[in-house]
Amino acid sequence: MAKDSINKDNKDEKGITVKKEDDLPEWYTQVVVKSQLADYAPIKGCMVLRPNGYAIWEKIMEAFNAAIKKHGVRNAYFPLFIPESFFHKEAEHAQGFEPEVAWIEKKGDGGERYAVRPTSETIITDFFRQWVRSWRDLPLKINQWCSVCRWETQDCKLFIRSREFLWQEGHCIYSSENECHEDTLLFLEEYRKIMEELLAMPVILGRKTEKEKFAGALTTYTIEAFMADGKALQMGTSHDLGQGFAKAFDVQYLGPDEKSHTPWQSSWGISWRTIGAMVMTHSDDKGLVLPPKAAPNSIVIIPIAYDGKPEVLKKAKEIQCQLAEYEPILDEREGYTPGWKYNDWELKGIPLRIEIGPKDLEKNQAVIVRRDTGEKKPTPLGELKNTVTALLATMHQELYQKAKQRLQGNIVAIKDWKEFEKALQDKKLALTSFCGDLHCEEEVKEKTSATSRCMPLNGEKALDGSKCFHCGEKALWNVYFAKNY
């Protein structure tokens, strides 16, 4: 993404000044800032989520809360600060997160440092130790919506990478290893639904390699998206934590056999990165394109030439009431031409625009315009609601299908190193056979900066006789590789 300084030079200009295909990082920054989704904070690496952006995040929260409630998950909130001693209880976890933890030195009493929450497995596991006594207390499924801090040194990439970001993190504890594993995959599936059914964005589901899995997990599952500039983007993860954290924090429960047992744990999360991916996936050179189900306001109504024609504005207000379930915006601002308003709302991504003027009143109609295609549809006033409903459904489906075709068209199966280098040069997502060796994977990254994204779900194992594309040794897995954010 573009650096803070590039954005600040351009953010007050009207319209998008670069084309998506020419300079995606600068284009993306302009779309996010000029559509008023977010802005840069005065603190290096941080951003401000503006009301337009937060409204989309609320849509995600609303949809996901409804989904997890059906699975017995309840929302809670845990402290922002985590004692340093908690991190050292699970060695792999501590080692994995140490480079990006922000620490606060305690003043006055000389006590241990506090970490500013990078993730909450440790502190929540400590509460599981206090709350769980019997097998009757299990499973216990908790989620929290909060911000976390990863003290990265690079510039902020709006929504994609920042020192502080909003996310949800689910934490569950079980008496059964099988139940834990099943739920790890279940919440991954719920993430898929959010991406595809709300954000109209296709994703790849898979398992992370040992090198890329979450620090402290037995297994990490992921959903991956692929952007127009040939880079992959991790959209969410679901971790089977096994019993590592429970053992480290001495979590025990009394089973029906009257003996003490160690429970099994999972954790899972998505962040506001999903918004950034949605912007990159659907938006165009005019600005933001919002999938209808993710749009806080599905419609903008623009009355035309209503000065001296009060009946036009009156009818526009009637339409606003008629379509209230779509939270339509009525743009009756004075001093702006209809054309200026069209451009303004196209920049901000409102899915449908309804135009109505004196000539439309004479014909007892309004004109509906789709944001994604620009298609205009004159519609009798009596048919507005049915037409709007159908157009929004069609728009969502077509946005998803277009993105899915683009994703599938950018996946290439490769067999050797030469084909792999060409795939990266062509900005493709490479699917290949891989040995699974940590050293081999590190060499691939050192040579190309590409990383393993995941092993495809239900298609992990390589065919018998397959060779690793890099080292030529026996291949164990099918793996997606790509450069990433």
Secondary structure, DSSP 8 states (H G I E B T S, - for coil): ---HHHHHHHTTSSS--S-TTT-HHHHHHHHHHHTTSEEE-SSTT-EEE-HHHHHHHHHHHHHHHHHHHTTT-EE----SEEEHHHHHHSHHHHHHHGGG-EEE---SS----EEE-S--HHHHHHHHHHH--BGGG-SEEEEEEEEEE----S--BTTTB-SEEEEEEEEEEES-HHHHHHHHHHHHHHHHHIIIIIS----EEEE--TTTS-TT-SEEEEEEEE-TTSEEEEEEEEEEEETHHHHHTT--EE-TTSSEE--EEEEEEEETHHHHHHHHHH-BTTB----GGG-S--EEEEE-S-TT-HHHHHHHHHHHHHTGGG--EE---TT--HHHHHHHHHHTT-SEEEEE-HHHHHTTEEEEEETTT--EEEEEGGGHHHHHHHHHHHHHHHHHHHHHHHHHHTEEE--SHHHHHHHHHTT-EEEEEE---HHHHHHHHHHHS-EEEEEETT--B--TT-B-TTT-SB--EEEEEEEE-
